C-alpha cells in the first residue's frame, strides 16, 4: 500500500491486471537473460529493453523481489538474473535522484539525504528508505529533547521547528551539545569504529544507525543532523585525515577567524577541540583553508572518495563491485574528472566487460585532456583487439566425457570439491582435458612442479571466497561434507543445489551434455562409500 497515497477511487481490478502483466513481463525478461548472456557478462546495453518498460516500474520490481525471495535452493539462475536486473533498475533511479539532489541550492541541502543516496546506490537491494532513516534520527533527537527537558524545561530547542530561527545564545547551544553527547555516546553507546576502521559498512548510514558505529564523516553527518533539528547550527569541516564539525559559539553568522570556532570530533565522543588540538589529532600543522566549511557536495565527495579507497583495497571481491559503484557516484558528481574516467576505463578493461563503453570513455578522456594520448592509445588498441577476438571466437563448444581425449577427466560440473593444498571449498563449472592457459600463466603458477604438470585435466571452479580459479585435477578431492558455495556467480551456471551437488542450468548442460548423469553416479558412489565406512565403524 506504500504506492497508494489515496485509495479512494482506485480501480483495483485494473491495478491487479497491471500487476499481473508486469509480473509476466518480468519473468519473460529474466528467462531471456540466461539464453542471451550466458557466455558473457551482461553488456552495458543489455538492459536497454528494460529502460522503456510498458508497465509500472514498482510492479516490475515487486515481481523481481518475489523471484529473489523464493524459498529453498532452486531457481538459482532466475534469482541470479533477477538480482542483476533489479540492481540496474534501482541504481538508475537512485542516480537520477542524486543528480537532482546536486542541483539544489545550498540552503536546501540535506547532509543526511545525501548520505542516504550514497548508501542506497551501493546497496540497491537493501530496503533503505529516506523516511525510515529520518524517523530513526528523529527518535534519537526526541531522546535528546528528553534529556534537555530534565535540565532546562524552558529550553528553546524543545519547541524548535525546522526552518525556524537558530539558537544563538552560547550557553543554550552548549546545553544542546552536552545532551547530544549524553544520548549518543552514554545512552545509545555510539562509538568510532577503531577496530575495523576500513570497512565500507562504517560509511553506510543505515549500518551506522544499526550497528551504532562509524568513522568520523558518517558520525559527523549524524551529529550535525541532530544538532540542526534542535536549532544549533554546526558546520562540516573537511579536515585532512579526520572529518570534523565546527561550532561558532554564541556568534550569529559566520566568522572568518578560525580561532572563533570550537571544533567537534564526533568520532571521539563529541569532544570539543581548539585549533591547536585539531593539529595534535592528526599530528601535523595545516593551513587555515582546511578549517573552512564545505558544502554537502564536498561532504558527499569525501564519502565517495573513502569508498573509492576501500574499493581499491578490496582483494576478495573479483567483480570490484564497490569500486565500480563508487566510481559511478564520483563521476555523477564530477563527470569530467579525467583520472577517475581513466580508472573506470582500466577497470572495465581489466574485467573484460563492456569494451564499447571503454572506447566511449577513452574518446571522452582524449577530448578533455589530449596529454593522456599515451594511456588512451594503449587501452584503445587492446580494447579493439579484444573486440576482434570476440568476433573470431568459435561457436558453442560441446564437451562429451565419452570421447577418448577426455578419458582422464575424473570429476564433473556441479561437484563440490576441496583443494588439497589450500583447503578452500569450491564447485566445478567447467573442465579441460589438459591445461589450456598460456605459457606465462603456467610458468607463474609453477604448474611444472606438479607431478603431472600441465598434461592433466584442469577445472574451472567457483570458490567460496568469491573468486574463480583454474585448478589441476591432482589438487582437488571430493568434499565428503558438501555445502553450498556462496559465490555471486553460482546462479549463472546452476539452477539448483540438491544438498549434495549443484544441478547445471540449461545453458551449461548444453556444453557438458554427459556430466549430469555422471555427477549423480559419483554422488551415489560417495554416499555408498560413506555408508560402508559408517557400518564398519
Secondary structure as GFF3:
##gff-version 3
##sequence-region A 1 537
A	DSSP	alpha_helix	12	37	.	.	.	ID=ss1
A	DSSP	alpha_helix	48	51	.	.	.	ID=ss2
A	DSSP	alpha_helix	57	68	.	.	.	ID=ss3
A	DSSP	alpha_helix	76	102	.	.	.	ID=ss4
A	DSSP	three_ten_helix	106	108	.	.	.	ID=ss5
A	DSSP	alpha_helix	111	122	.	.	.	ID=ss6
A	DSSP	alpha_helix	130	151	.	.	.	ID=ss7
A	DSSP	three_ten_helix	156	159	.	.	.	ID=ss8
A	DSSP	alpha_helix	170	181	.	.	.	ID=ss9
A	DSSP	pi_helix	182	187	.	.	.	ID=ss10
A	DSSP	beta_strand	191	192	.	.	.	ID=ss11
A	DSSP	three_ten_helix	200	203	.	.	.	ID=ss12
A	DSSP	alpha_helix	205	211	.	.	.	ID=ss13
A	DSSP	beta_strand	213	214	.	.	.	ID=ss14
A	DSSP	alpha_helix	216	229	.	.	.	ID=ss15
A	DSSP	beta_strand	235	237	.	.	.	ID=ss16
A	DSSP	beta_strand	244	247	.	.	.	ID=ss17
A	DSSP	three_ten_helix	258	260	.	.	.	ID=ss18
A	DSSP	beta_strand	262	265	.	.	.	ID=ss19
A	DSSP	three_ten_helix	266	268	.	.	.	ID=ss20
A	DSSP	beta_strand	271	273	.	.	.	ID=ss21
A	DSSP	alpha_helix	275	282	.	.	.	ID=ss22
A	DSSP	three_ten_helix	288	291	.	.	.	ID=ss23
A	DSSP	alpha_helix	296	313	.	.	.	ID=ss24
A	DSSP	alpha_helix	321	333	.	.	.	ID=ss25
A	DSSP	alpha_helix	338	351	.	.	.	ID=ss26
A	DSSP	alpha_helix	355	368	.	.	.	ID=ss27
A	DSSP	three_ten_helix	370	372	.	.	.	ID=ss28
A	DSSP	alpha_helix	373	392	.	.	.	ID=ss29
A	DSSP	three_ten_helix	404	406	.	.	.	ID=ss30
A	DSSP	beta_strand	416	419	.	.	.	ID=ss31
A	DSSP	beta_strand	425	432	.	.	.	ID=ss32
A	DSSP	alpha_helix	439	444	.	.	.	ID=ss33
A	DSSP	three_ten_helix	447	449	.	.	.	ID=ss34
A	DSSP	beta_strand	458	463	.	.	.	ID=ss35
A	DSSP	beta_strand	468	472	.	.	.	ID=ss36
A	DSSP	three_ten_helix	473	475	.	.	.	ID=ss37
A	DSSP	beta_strand	476	478	.	.	.	ID=ss38
A	DSSP	alpha_helix	490	493	.	.	.	ID=ss39
A	DSSP	beta_strand	494	497	.	.	.	ID=ss40
A	DSSP	beta_strand	502	504	.	.	.	ID=ss41
A	DSSP	alpha_helix	506	511	.	.	.	ID=ss42
A	DSSP	alpha_helix	515	536	.	.	.	ID=ss43
###
